[in-house]
């Protein structure tokens, strides 16, 4: 397993988010939240392109997490990812 695969396996759980314009993006899910209006949202981190600059001035491409909120109906779990331990706010036992 290379460094990128190892990082990805530790960062999860992962899901596929459908963005408002229809694009799909794999995201790291960090929690679930039920808003006061009853809607469920997933708090996620999208890993977006970034530039890393070393002390000697050398640069290289990397990825940086950017927080995003995604409506639950726009999240599709990726097979094999365990979402059962996600922190959940606003849920009522038996009514999720």
MIKELO-978517 format. One line per field, with one value per atom (N, C-alpha, C): residue number from 0; residue in one letter; x, y, z. Coordinates in pm, 1 decimal. Layout:
BEGIN
k	(NUM ...) .
r	(A ...) .
x	(X ...) .
y	(Y ...) .
z	(Z ...) .
***
This chain:
BEGIN
k	(0 0 0 1 1 1 2 2 2 3 3 3 4 4 4 5 5 5 6 6 6 7 7 7 8 8 8 9 9 9 10 10 10 11 11 11 12 12 12 13 13 13 14 14 14 15 15 15 16 16 16 17 17 17 18 18 18 19 19 19 20 20 20 21 21 21 22 22 22 23 23 23 24 24 24 25 25 25 26 26 26 27 27 27 28 28 28 29 29 29 30 30 30 31 31 31 32 32 32 33 33 33 34 34 34 35 35 35 36 36 36 37 37 37 38 38 38 39 39 39 40 40 40 41 41 41 42 42 42 43 43 43 44 44 44 45 45 45 46 46 46 47 47 47 48 48 48 49 49 49 50 50 50 51 51 51 52 52 52 53 53 53 54 54 54 55 55 55 56 56 56 57 57 57 58 58 58 59 59 59 60 60 60 61 61 61 62 62 62 63 63 63 64 64 64 65 65 65 66 66 66 67 67 67 68 68 68 69 69 69 70 70 70 71 71 71 72 72 72 73 73 73 74 74 74 75 75 75 76 76 76 77 77 77 78 78 78 79 79 79 80 80 80 81 81 81 82 82 82 83 83 83 84 84 84 85 85 85 86 86 86 87 87 87 88 88 88 89 89 89 90 90 90 91 91 91 92 92 92 93 93 93 94 94 94 95 95 95) .
r	(X X X X X X X X X X X X X X X X X X X X X X X X X X X X X X X X X X X X X X X X X X X X X X X X X X X X X X X X X X X X X X X X X X X X X X X X X X X X X X X X X X X X X X X X X X X X X X X X X X X X X X X X X X X X X X X X X X X X X X X X X X X X X X X X X X X X X X X X X X X X X X X X X X X X X X X X X X X X X X X X X X X X X X X X X X X X X X X X X X X X X X X X X X X X X X X X X X X X X X X X X X X X X X X X X X X X X X X X X X X X X X X X X X X X X X X X X X X X X X X X X X X X X X X X X X X X X X X X X X X X X X X X X X X X X X X X X X X X X X X X X X X X X X X X) .
x	(84.9 0.0 89.7 69.6 151.5 96.7 168.6 134.0 -5.0 -42.4 -174.6 -285.2 -268.7 -369.2 -380.2 -266.5 -267.6 -340.9 -314.1 -382.6 -532.3 -569.4 -711.6 -783.3 -717.6 -781.6 -801.3 -717.1 -728.0 -823.8 -855.9 -932.7 -1083.3 -1131.9 -1274.5 -1361.9 -1490.5 -1548.7 -1568.5 -1561.3 -1577.3 -1718.5 -1763.5 -1892.4 -1881.0 -1977.8 -1982.8 -2089.8 -2051.1 -2143.7 -2179.0 -2307.6 -2351.4 -2366.9 -2289.1 -2287.7 -2409.3 -2443.3 -2561.8 -2564.2 -2446.1 -2443.1 -2440.3 -2454.4 -2459.1 -2325.5 -2215.1 -2085.9 -2082.6 -2002.8 -1985.3 -1843.4 -1830.7 -1702.4 -1694.7 -1584.8 -1564.3 -1522.9 -1587.5 -1562.5 -1541.2 -1474.4 -1460.8 -1577.4 -1656.8 -1770.2 -1721.8 -1751.6 -1707.2 -1821.0 -1945.1 -2059.2 -2190.1 -2299.9 -2435.2 -2503.5 -2591.1 -2659.0 -2803.7 -2896.7 -3036.8 -3067.6 -3104.8 -3133.1 -3269.7 -3297.5 -3423.5 -3545.5 -3530.8 -3644.5 -3662.4 -3578.4 -3591.1 -3505.6 -3438.2 -3355.0 -3222.6 -3175.4 -3046.3 -2938.2 -2823.3 -2707.2 -2585.5 -2495.4 -2366.8 -2259.5 -2181.8 -2067.1 -1949.5 -1881.6 -1779.6 -1655.5 -1552.4 -1432.7 -1405.7 -1404.5 -1366.1 -1215.3 -1144.7 -999.8 -973.7 -937.2 -920.3 -773.0 -742.5 -603.2 -544.3 -419.7 -348.3 -200.4 -128.4 14.4 88.1 190.0 275.7 409.2 453.4 582.1 676.7 788.6 889.2 972.6 1048.7 1132.3 1231.9 1274.6 1372.1 1306.3 1172.6 1101.1 1046.3 1084.9 1031.5 882.8 806.1 662.4 622.6 512.8 457.1 307.3 232.9 87.8 54.0 -51.1 -97.9 -248.9 -309.8 -452.4 -474.2 -577.2 -609.2 -758.9 -796.9 -939.5 -1011.4 -1131.1 -1216.4 -1352.3 -1401.8 -1529.3 -1646.4 -1738.8 -1862.0 -1976.6 -2098.2 -2219.6 -2298.8 -2347.0 -2417.0 -2549.5 -2658.6 -2788.0 -2778.7 -2843.5 -2835.4 -2874.7 -2974.5 -3017.2 -2915.3 -2811.1 -2705.6 -2577.9 -2585.8 -2471.5 -2498.2 -2401.8 -2409.5 -2289.3 -2314.4 -2200.7 -2122.5 -1993.7 -1908.7 -1903.6 -1928.9 -1929.9 -1803.0 -1822.2 -1710.3 -1673.8 -1732.5 -1705.7 -1807.2 -1761.2 -1846.8 -1889.3 -2017.9 -2071.4 -2140.2 -2139.0 -2214.6 -2158.2 -2032.5 -1972.5 -1966.7 -2028.1 -2025.3 -2096.8 -2040.0 -2112.9 -2242.1 -2352.2 -2482.2 -2544.0 -2582.8 -2647.3 -2791.3 -2881.8 -3020.2 -3107.9 -3054.8 -3135.7 -3214.2 -3331.4 -3413.8 -3423.0 -3395.5 -3395.7 -3523.1 -3505.7 -3617.9 -3680.8 -3633.2 -3695.3 -3597.4 -3482.7 -3386.0 -3437.2) .
y	(-117.4 0.0 124.1 212.8 333.7 438.0 548.0 649.5 707.7 730.9 787.5 689.4 561.9 462.1 447.0 452.6 440.8 559.6 680.5 798.6 786.9 746.7 736.6 636.1 523.2 421.2 469.4 559.6 610.4 729.1 794.1 918.4 897.6 783.1 757.8 780.1 751.8 683.8 778.1 717.9 791.6 772.2 870.6 862.7 941.8 922.3 999.8 1106.2 1231.4 1344.1 1389.8 1416.9 1477.1 1626.3 1705.0 1849.8 1913.1 2037.2 2101.0 2104.1 2107.9 2111.0 1971.8 1865.9 1729.2 1656.8 1727.8 1660.7 1571.3 1466.3 1377.3 1389.8 1379.6 1399.4 1305.5 1231.3 1149.0 1239.6 1220.5 1305.0 1219.0 1274.8 1212.2 1262.5 1171.2 1210.7 1222.8 1335.7 1357.6 1349.0 1379.0 1367.5 1382.5 1350.5 1372.2 1472.5 1553.0 1655.6 1666.4 1667.0 1692.0 1836.2 1914.9 2056.0 2072.2 2191.1 2214.5 2190.7 2203.2 2178.0 2029.7 1942.6 1797.9 1739.2 1822.3 1773.3 1718.2 1609.8 1551.1 1603.9 1636.5 1685.7 1604.9 1585.8 1523.1 1630.8 1637.6 1727.8 1648.0 1703.8 1630.8 1717.1 1652.2 1721.7 1678.8 1775.8 1751.3 1774.5 1682.0 1696.9 1766.7 1892.4 1976.0 1997.2 2028.3 2051.7 2170.3 2154.8 2261.5 2254.3 2357.7 2364.1 2361.7 2277.6 2275.7 2336.4 2433.5 2497.5 2465.3 2402.5 2366.0 2488.8 2476.3 2586.9 2633.8 2540.6 2578.2 2639.8 2656.6 2717.9 2619.2 2491.9 2390.9 2370.5 2355.2 2334.1 2199.6 2146.3 2022.3 2023.4 1955.4 1948.3 1854.1 1887.4 1805.1 1821.8 1763.5 1779.2 1840.6 1923.9 1987.3 1973.0 1938.2 1922.3 2057.4 2061.3 2179.4 2133.8 2194.2 2149.9 2187.0 2091.6 2115.1 2044.7 2093.0 2029.8 1979.1 1855.2 1792.3 1734.8 1763.9 1706.9 1554.5 1488.6 1343.0 1272.3 1322.3 1255.4 1269.5 1350.4 1367.2 1294.5 1207.6 1127.9 981.5 914.7 771.4 705.8 618.8 551.2 468.8 466.2 383.6 244.1 138.8 3.0 -27.9 -89.5 -126.7 -22.6 96.9 202.4 193.1 202.7 189.3 326.5 358.6 486.7 474.7 356.6 333.5 408.5 448.1 515.5 667.8 721.4 866.5 940.3 1050.2 1133.0 1183.3 1176.4 1218.0 1317.3 1433.1 1536.4 1555.3 1566.5 1598.4 1478.2 1357.0 1237.1 1203.6 1146.5 1100.0 949.2 875.7 729.2 678.2 589.6 528.1 612.0 736.5 823.9 870.3 802.6 845.3 809.2) .
z	(0.0 0.0 0.0 -98.4 -101.5 -3.6 12.6 113.5 90.3 -35.8 -64.5 -27.6 -61.4 -26.0 125.1 195.4 341.6 403.1 356.6 407.1 383.3 262.6 228.2 317.8 349.2 432.2 575.9 624.2 761.2 771.7 661.2 664.3 669.0 630.0 609.8 730.1 718.6 603.7 485.0 370.1 245.4 191.2 114.1 46.1 -83.7 -170.2 -293.9 -278.0 -294.6 -285.5 -425.9 -447.7 -573.0 -546.8 -615.8 -597.2 -664.0 -629.6 -687.0 -839.6 -903.4 -1050.5 -1112.7 -1028.9 -1080.0 -1079.1 -1058.0 -1049.2 -926.2 -931.6 -817.7 -765.6 -633.1 -567.7 -448.7 -436.7 -317.9 -203.3 -87.7 28.6 152.7 251.5 382.6 466.6 520.8 604.2 748.6 812.1 949.7 1051.4 1009.9 1101.0 1023.9 1095.0 1043.3 1134.5 1077.1 1155.3 1107.7 1201.6 1167.6 1203.8 1104.3 1127.9 1194.2 1242.8 1313.2 1225.9 1093.6 1004.1 973.7 1034.9 1018.1 906.9 831.0 719.9 773.7 712.4 749.2 657.1 715.7 643.5 685.5 593.3 622.7 618.5 725.1 727.8 671.8 574.6 500.3 479.3 432.0 386.9 243.4 154.9 16.4 7.9 -51.7 -65.1 -198.8 -189.5 -308.5 -339.9 -465.6 -502.8 -426.4 -389.0 -318.8 -357.3 -320.3 -348.6 -216.1 -206.1 -87.7 -126.0 -46.1 -72.0 42.5 10.8 109.7 146.8 254.1 301.9 196.5 109.4 6.2 -116.8 -113.8 -225.0 -326.0 -315.9 -407.8 -380.5 -487.5 -472.5 -530.4 -476.4 -530.8 -507.8 -596.2 -577.6 -462.2 -391.0 -280.5 -270.3 -170.1 -146.1 -9.6 3.7 131.3 156.1 279.9 309.5 316.3 260.0 266.5 319.8 429.1 485.8 394.7 377.9 302.4 373.9 354.1 404.3 285.0 295.4 183.1 233.5 162.7 199.1 195.9 290.6 301.9 172.4 102.7 -21.1 -133.7 -114.0 -214.4 -176.0 -72.5 -27.3 -57.1 -117.8 -143.0 -76.4 24.0 87.5 -14.8 0.3 -85.7 -23.8 -103.1 -48.4 31.1 147.5 232.4 335.9 328.4 425.7 539.6 664.6 781.8 832.9 817.5 862.3 998.2 1059.0 1182.7 1302.6 1299.0 1414.5 1399.1 1295.3 1273.8 1386.3 1433.9 1529.4 1465.1 1540.3 1488.6 1585.0 1532.4 1614.2 1568.5 1664.0 1632.1 1606.9 1621.2 1600.6 1726.6 1707.6 1818.1 1805.2 1911.0 1907.3 1840.8 1743.2 1674.6 1566.0 1547.1 1447.1 1340.2 1324.3 1225.5 1087.9) .
***
